[in-house]
């Protein structure tokens, strides 16, 4: 008997659904009436060219996107309040 994969890994889910069909799991499915994904708020931030270059450099070093790094910094800073 097949069972649904329980993971948050996008790559694992993609691999799983490449090899399986949703109809094989009809007995395990349930209707969800509330939103599953919550969209995050977006903000536009203006940076000087110098600051933007520094941000890109730091993001590359951290192997993150600029947005991910900014989000991490804001989260850390707000945690100090």
C-alpha positions in Angstrom: 0.0 0.0 0.0 1.3 3.4 -1.0 1.3 6.4 1.5 1.6 10.1 0.9 5.1 11.6 1.5 5.3 13.7 4.6 8.0 16.3 4.0 8.5 20.1 3.4 11.3 19.5 0.9 10.3 20.8 -2.5 12.9 18.5 -4.2 11.6 15.4 -2.4 8.0 16.3 -3.2 8.8 16.9 -6.9 10.6 13.6 -7.1 7.7 11.8 -5.3 5.0 13.3 -7.6 7.1 12.5 -10.7 6.8 8.9 -9.8 3.2 8.8 -8.4 -0.3 9.7 -9.4 -2.8 11.6 -7.1 -5.5 9.1 -7.8 -3.5 6.5 -6.0 -4.0 8.3 -2.8 -7.7 9.3 -2.9 -8.5 7.5 0.4 -5.8 9.7 2.1 -7.0 13.0 0.8 -9.1 15.5 2.7 -10.6 18.8 1.6 -9.0 21.9 3.1 -11.2 24.9 3.5 -8.8 27.4 5.1 -5.8 28.9 3.3 -2.7 26.7 3.5 -0.2 29.3 2.4 0.0 32.8 3.8 1.4 35.5 1.5 4.1 37.6 3.2 4.0 41.4 3.1 6.3 43.0 0.7 8.3 46.2 1.2 10.2 48.3 -1.3 13.6 49.5 0.1 15.7 52.2 -1.6 19.4 51.8 -1.3 22.3 53.7 -2.5 24.4 52.1 -5.2 27.2 51.5 -2.6 24.8 49.9 -0.2 23.2 47.7 -2.9 26.7 46.4 -3.9 27.6 45.7 -0.3 24.2 43.9 0.2 24.8 41.8 -3.0 28.3 40.9 -1.8 27.1 39.9 1.7 24.2 37.9 0.3 26.6 36.0 -2.0 28.9 35.2 0.9 25.9 33.9 2.9 24.7 32.0 -0.2 21.3 33.8 0.1 19.3 36.1 -2.1 19.4 39.8 -1.3 15.8 39.5 -0.1 16.4 36.5 2.1 19.4 38.3 3.7 17.4 41.5 4.3 14.5 39.5 5.8 17.0 37.7 8.1 18.5 41.0 9.2 15.0 42.5 9.9 13.9 39.4 11.8 17.1 39.5 14.0 16.8 43.2 14.6 13.1 43.0 15.6 13.9 40.2 17.9 16.1 42.6 19.9 13.2 45.1 20.5 
